[in-house]
Amino acid sequence: MKKDKIRVEEQAFSQKQIESYLDFKSYDEANPQFVMLEKAYRVMPLEFFEKFLDVFVAKGYDLNAKSVDGQTMLELMKANTAFTDYTNAIQSRVA
């Protein structure tokens, strides 16, 4: 990380900020719902990612949305064994 950048950890997200992740668009062939999941996963601490998932599911969005490469967010998350809590959060909500 560049010296002029500050790493933000344990940032709190308001409900409005969590819901703003539902507004992310895809600017290529990626499924917009996959983009929403990926952005939230990469930025949110676990507590807020779980809240995001609840809102995502309540809106009827697809947790099995696929990337351009044909992988679901859960499949990509399983490859990262350092963050199993995130994997468990999404896996518990996949139908």
C-alpha positions as CSV (number, residue, x, y, z in Angstrom):
1,M,0.0,0.0,0.0
2,K,1.3,3.5,-0.8
3,K,2.5,5.5,2.1
4,D,0.0,8.2,1.5
5,K,-2.9,5.8,1.7
6,I,-4.6,5.0,5.0
7,R,-6.1,1.6,5.5
8,V,-9.6,1.8,6.9
9,E,-10.6,-1.1,9.1
10,E,-13.8,-1.8,11.0
11,Q,-15.5,1.1,9.2
12,A,-19.1,1.4,10.3
13,F,-21.8,1.4,7.5
14,S,-25.2,3.0,7.9
15,Q,-28.2,1.2,6.5
16,K,-28.3,3.7,3.7
17,Q,-24.6,3.0,2.9
18,I,-25.3,-0.8,2.9
19,E,-28.2,-0.3,0.5
20,S,-26.1,1.9,-1.7
21,Y,-24.2,-1.2,-2.8
22,L,-27.3,-2.4,-4.5
23,D,-26.8,0.5,-6.9
24,F,-23.5,-0.7,-8.4
25,K,-23.7,-1.3,-12.1
26,S,-21.7,-3.5,-14.4
27,Y,-19.7,-1.7,-17.1
28,D,-18.8,-4.9,-19.0
29,E,-20.5,-8.3,-19.4
30,A,-20.5,-9.1,-15.7
31,N,-23.8,-9.8,-14.0
32,P,-24.7,-6.6,-12.1
33,Q,-25.8,-8.7,-9.1
34,F,-22.4,-10.4,-9.0
35,V,-20.7,-6.9,-9.1
36,M,-22.8,-5.9,-6.1
37,L,-21.8,-8.9,-4.1
38,E,-18.1,-8.6,-5.0
39,K,-17.9,-4.9,-4.1
40,A,-19.6,-5.5,-0.7
41,Y,-17.3,-8.5,0.0
42,R,-14.2,-6.5,-0.8
43,V,-15.1,-3.5,1.3
44,M,-17.4,-4.4,4.2
45,P,-16.4,-5.8,7.5
46,L,-18.2,-9.1,8.2
47,E,-21.0,-7.6,10.4
48,F,-22.0,-5.2,7.6
49,F,-21.5,-7.8,4.9
50,E,-24.1,-10.0,6.6
51,K,-26.5,-7.1,6.8
52,F,-25.9,-6.4,3.1
53,L,-26.6,-10.1,2.3
54,D,-29.9,-9.9,4.1
55,V,-31.0,-6.8,2.2
56,F,-29.7,-8.4,-1.1
57,V,-31.8,-11.5,-0.5
58,A,-34.8,-9.5,0.6
59,K,-34.8,-7.6,-2.7
60,G,-34.9,-10.9,-4.5
61,Y,-31.4,-10.7,-5.9
62,D,-29.5,-13.9,-6.9
63,L,-26.7,-15.0,-4.6
64,N,-25.7,-17.4,-7.4
65,A,-25.1,-14.7,-9.9
66,K,-22.0,-15.5,-12.0
67,S,-18.9,-13.5,-12.9
68,V,-17.8,-13.1,-16.5
69,D,-15.7,-16.3,-15.9
70,G,-18.8,-18.2,-14.9
71,Q,-18.1,-18.4,-11.2
72,T,-20.4,-17.5,-8.3
73,M,-19.3,-15.3,-5.5
74,L,-19.4,-18.3,-3.2
75,E,-17.1,-20.3,-5.5
76,L,-14.6,-17.4,-5.5
77,M,-14.8,-17.0,-1.8
78,K,-14.2,-20.6,-1.1
79,A,-10.8,-20.2,-2.7
80,N,-9.8,-17.6,-0.1
81,T,-9.5,-19.7,3.1
82,A,-8.5,-16.7,5.2
83,F,-12.0,-15.4,5.3
84,T,-14.2,-18.4,6.0
85,D,-16.6,-16.3,8.0
86,Y,-17.6,-14.5,4.9
87,T,-17.9,-17.8,3.0
88,N,-20.2,-19.1,5.8
89,A,-22.3,-15.9,5.7
90,I,-23.1,-16.3,2.0
91,Q,-23.3,-20.1,2.1
92,S,-26.0,-20.0,4.8
93,R,-28.2,-17.8,2.6
94,V,-27.8,-19.7,-0.7
95,A,-30.9,-21.6,-1.6
